[in-house]
Amino acid sequence: LFWLGRMIERAEAKVRHVRSIVARMTSELQPAGLNELRLLVASLDEPGQSPVSSVAADDPTIWQHLRENVSSYMHDPLRVGGLAETLQIANGTASTIRDRISVDSWRIINQLKLNLPDGDASDLGESLSSLNQLLMLLSAFSGLCNDSMTRGPGWRFLDMGRRIERGLQTLHLIGGLLADVQTELVPRLEAMLE
């Protein structure tokens, strides 16, 4: 239950982060510039691990690099630390403790995947809709755990895992977005609040 709490919270943080990026890339929210967008995409990964960190902001192919990296982050189950991998781990963790969670919670966990029509992982507009659906499912799982789970040791471990992971994900986001002193600060702060 501790690790399920961590994986669900990690998935929620990743969905919120990548949704912010996809919204900017699909012009729902205009990025302040490609530097801001590059920094947001680079902060998906551990510091220094992102493929877009080495791409210069004035590179003519930067937009393509950003799109490919975001698509890979969301859909590639073999990408370490990616959203697809996190959702698979959450599902696997839940399956080992299936007898400890409600039937409704199990149904929600079984739906935790990015659903795209025709398997097209390149259309970011469709991904935005799927990310919103995924966030609703994660919120529904949290609500079920808070409302219908007995407040025993199992619930405490689930809650502990969520709180620890929320702190770690917040630190990761702050570290990734505030490390660059060359990019304008206000758009990065707005992205963190979002």
C-alpha positions as CSV (number, residue, x, y, z in Angstrom):
1,L,0.0,0.0,0.0
2,F,2.9,2.3,0.7
3,W,4.3,1.8,-2.8
4,L,0.9,2.0,-4.4
5,G,0.4,5.4,-2.7
6,R,3.8,6.5,-4.1
7,M,3.2,5.3,-7.6
8,I,-0.3,6.9,-7.8
9,E,1.1,10.2,-6.5
10,R,4.0,10.0,-8.9
11,A,1.7,9.3,-11.8
12,E,-0.5,12.3,-10.8
13,A,2.6,14.6,-10.6
14,K,3.8,13.4,-14.0
15,V,0.4,13.8,-15.6
16,R,0.1,17.4,-14.3
17,H,3.6,18.2,-15.5
18,V,3.3,16.8,-19.0
19,R,-0.2,18.2,-19.3
20,S,1.2,21.7,-18.7
21,I,3.8,21.1,-21.4
22,V,1.3,19.7,-23.9
23,A,-1.1,22.6,-23.3
24,R,1.7,25.0,-24.2
25,M,2.7,23.0,-27.3
26,T,-0.8,22.9,-28.6
27,S,-1.2,26.6,-28.1
28,E,-3.8,26.3,-25.4
29,L,-1.4,28.2,-23.3
30,Q,1.3,30.2,-25.2
31,P,4.8,29.6,-24.0
32,A,6.9,32.7,-23.2
33,G,9.5,31.2,-25.6
34,L,11.2,28.1,-26.7
35,N,13.7,28.4,-23.8
36,E,10.9,28.1,-21.3
37,L,9.4,25.1,-23.2
38,R,12.8,23.5,-23.5
39,L,13.3,23.9,-19.7
40,L,9.9,22.4,-18.9
41,V,10.5,19.4,-21.2
42,A,14.0,18.9,-19.8
43,S,12.7,19.0,-16.2
44,L,10.6,15.8,-17.0
45,D,13.8,13.9,-16.5
46,E,16.5,13.8,-13.9
47,P,18.9,16.8,-14.2
48,G,21.3,16.2,-17.0
49,Q,19.4,13.1,-18.3
50,S,17.1,14.8,-20.7
51,P,17.8,14.4,-24.5
52,V,16.6,18.0,-25.0
53,S,19.1,19.5,-22.6
54,S,21.8,19.4,-25.2
55,V,19.7,21.0,-27.9
56,A,20.3,24.8,-28.3
57,A,17.2,27.0,-28.2
58,D,18.2,28.5,-31.6
59,D,18.4,25.1,-33.2
60,P,15.9,24.9,-36.1
61,T,14.9,21.4,-35.2
62,I,14.2,22.1,-31.5
63,W,10.4,22.0,-31.9
64,Q,10.7,18.4,-33.4
65,H,13.1,17.4,-30.6
66,L,10.6,18.7,-28.0
67,R,7.6,16.9,-29.6
68,E,9.5,13.6,-29.9
69,N,10.7,13.8,-26.3
70,V,7.3,14.6,-24.9
71,S,5.7,11.8,-27.0
72,S,8.3,9.3,-25.8
73,Y,7.9,10.4,-22.2
74,M,4.1,9.8,-22.4
75,H,3.9,6.6,-24.5
76,D,7.2,4.6,-24.4
77,P,6.8,1.9,-21.7
78,L,10.6,1.3,-21.8
79,R,11.6,4.9,-21.1
80,V,12.8,4.9,-17.5
81,G,10.9,7.4,-15.4
82,G,8.3,8.0,-18.1
83,L,4.6,8.2,-17.6
84,A,3.8,4.9,-19.3
85,E,6.3,3.1,-17.1
86,T,4.9,4.7,-14.0
87,L,1.4,3.7,-14.9
88,Q,2.5,0.1,-15.5
89,I,4.3,0.0,-12.1
90,A,1.2,1.4,-10.4
91,N,-1.0,-1.3,-12.0
92,G,1.5,-4.0,-11.1
93,T,1.7,-2.8,-7.5
94,A,-2.0,-2.7,-7.2
95,S,-2.4,-6.2,-8.6
96,T,-0.2,-7.6,-5.8
97,I,-2.4,-6.1,-3.1
98,R,-5.8,-6.4,-4.9
99,D,-7.4,-7.9,-1.8
100,R,-6.6,-4.8,0.2
101,I,-8.3,-2.3,-2.1
102,S,-12.0,-2.0,-3.1
103,V,-13.4,-3.3,-6.3
104,D,-14.1,0.3,-7.5
105,S,-10.4,1.3,-6.8
106,W,-9.3,-1.7,-8.8
107,R,-11.5,-0.7,-11.7
108,I,-10.0,2.8,-11.7
109,I,-6.5,1.4,-11.6
110,N,-7.2,-0.9,-14.6
111,Q,-8.2,2.2,-16.6
112,L,-5.0,4.1,-15.9
113,K,-3.5,4.3,-19.4
114,L,-3.2,7.0,-22.1
115,N,-5.9,6.1,-24.6
116,L,-5.3,7.5,-28.1
117,P,-7.4,6.8,-31.2
118,D,-5.6,4.4,-33.6
119,G,-2.6,4.2,-31.4
120,D,-1.3,7.6,-32.7
121,A,1.2,8.8,-30.1
122,S,2.2,11.9,-32.2
123,D,-0.9,13.9,-31.9
124,L,-0.4,16.1,-28.9
125,G,-4.0,17.6,-29.1
126,E,-5.5,14.1,-28.6
127,S,-2.9,13.5,-25.8
128,L,-4.2,16.5,-23.9
129,S,-7.7,15.1,-23.8
130,S,-6.3,11.7,-22.6
131,L,-4.2,13.4,-20.0
132,N,-7.2,15.2,-18.6
133,Q,-9.1,11.9,-18.4
134,L,-6.2,10.3,-16.7
135,L,-6.0,13.0,-14.1
136,M,-9.7,12.6,-13.4
137,L,-9.2,8.8,-12.8
138,L,-6.3,9.5,-10.5
139,S,-8.4,12.0,-8.6
140,A,-11.2,9.5,-8.4
141,F,-8.8,6.9,-6.9
142,S,-7.7,9.5,-4.3
143,G,-11.3,10.3,-3.4
144,L,-12.2,6.6,-3.0
145,C,-9.2,6.1,-0.7
146,N,-10.1,9.1,1.4
147,D,-13.8,8.4,1.6
148,S,-14.2,4.6,1.7
149,M,-11.0,3.1,3.1
150,T,-10.8,2.1,6.7
151,R,-8.4,4.3,8.6
152,G,-6.2,1.4,9.7
153,P,-2.5,0.7,9.2
154,G,-3.0,0.0,5.5
155,W,-4.5,3.4,4.9
156,R,-1.8,5.1,6.9
157,F,0.9,3.4,4.7
158,L,-0.9,4.4,1.5
159,D,-1.2,8.0,2.8
160,M,2.4,8.0,4.0
161,G,3.5,6.9,0.5
162,R,1.5,9.6,-1.1
163,R,2.8,12.4,1.1
164,I,6.4,11.3,0.7
165,E,6.1,11.1,-3.0
166,R,4.3,14.5,-3.2
167,G,7.2,16.1,-1.4
168,L,9.8,14.4,-3.7
169,Q,7.9,15.3,-6.9
170,T,7.6,18.9,-5.7
171,L,11.3,19.1,-5.0
172,H,12.1,17.5,-8.4
173,L,9.9,20.1,-10.2
174,I,11.3,23.1,-8.3
175,G,14.9,21.9,-8.8
176,G,14.3,21.3,-12.5
177,L,12.6,24.7,-13.1
178,L,14.6,27.0,-10.9
179,A,18.1,25.7,-11.8
180,D,18.3,27.7,-15.0
181,V,19.1,31.3,-14.3
182,Q,19.1,32.4,-18.0
183,T,15.4,31.8,-18.7
184,E,12.8,34.4,-17.5
185,L,11.6,33.5,-14.0
186,V,7.9,34.5,-14.2
187,P,6.9,31.8,-16.8
188,R,8.7,29.1,-14.8
189,L,6.9,30.1,-11.6
190,E,3.6,30.1,-13.4
191,A,4.3,26.6,-14.7
192,M,5.2,25.4,-11.2
193,L,2.0,26.8,-9.8
194,E,0.0,25.2,-12.6
